[in-house]
């Protein structure tokens, strides 16, 4: 069977909630049934057939073509299958993703991987603020799964992150790892201000020393053999992180204003 392909006819005037277009929700539906599904478009409703040209029948493999940042909630609550986005994606990409794989070939807006539980989210471009964070009203953000970002990320990466892995090959904004409860965030580029602000636990793995505030304490240089195993485990994700090899890192702990059980590991780039 050919993959179910949804080609955007033209950029919509308002944002479109695409949470109803996940593989698990479209399984066993005909093209006519999919075309009749109603989506929120601003403060009104629009059918899938009005804004998308629909081809293919395999709903376990969905392609969004000509996608723009007007398409929100792609892959929300997804439990199986694969979604490929040829273009950009709007807010809440992979919201509450429970299983499966999402690959965005462009850029995304804010709150990608928000409340993510499991699965894999790959972003080839840049992503906005609150990557892997919690949605409004929740005290826990990303709870599992893996996020790979080839470009840059905005502010508050991993805010209230509970578990999982985020690897960012570019730069990140301010407050990376803020209020982080657990999990691992890796950054190869530059970091903004207030890195690890109010961090509870978890690990930030970075190549460049960020400007750290007073309650992040320097614990000196260490040889950490587990880093070799960690880098090898990244090979499955086709990321620059798998090319790292050093076991030496400068270790900082914090935020000591909140118990200080988190850590920032700055890799010794002289040994890479």
HELIX and SHEET records of a PDB file:
HELIX    1   1 UNK A   23  UNK A   26  1                                   4    
HELIX    2   2 UNK A   31  UNK A   35  1                                   5    
HELIX    3   3 UNK A   48  UNK A   51  1                                   4    
HELIX    4   4 UNK A  226  UNK A  233  1                                   8    
HELIX    5   5 UNK A  234  UNK A  237  5                                   4    
HELIX    6   6 UNK A  240  UNK A  243  5                                   4    
HELIX    7   7 UNK A  256  UNK A  258  5                                   3    
HELIX    8   8 UNK A  269  UNK A  271  5                                   3    
SHEET    1   A13 UNK A  52  UNK A  55  0                                        
SHEET    2   A13 UNK A   3  UNK A   8 -1                                        
SHEET    3   A13 UNK A  58  UNK A  67  1                                        
SHEET    4   A13 UNK A  82  UNK A  87  1                                        
SHEET    5   A13 UNK A 101  UNK A 104  1                                        
SHEET    6   A13 UNK A 120  UNK A 123  1                                        
SHEET    7   A13 UNK A 143  UNK A 149  1                                        
SHEET    8   A13 UNK A 163  UNK A 168  1                                        
SHEET    9   A13 UNK A 184  UNK A 187  1                                        
SHEET   10   A13 UNK A 203  UNK A 206  1                                        
SHEET   11   A13 UNK A 262  UNK A 267  1                                        
SHEET   12   A13 UNK A 248  UNK A 254 -1                                        
SHEET   13   A13 UNK A 217  UNK A 223 -1                                        
SHEET    1   B 2 UNK A  16  UNK A  17  0                                        
SHEET    2   B 2 UNK A  71  UNK A  72  1                                        
SHEET    1   C 2 UNK A  38  UNK A  41  0                                        
SHEET    2   C 2 UNK A  44  UNK A  47 -1                                        
END                                                                             
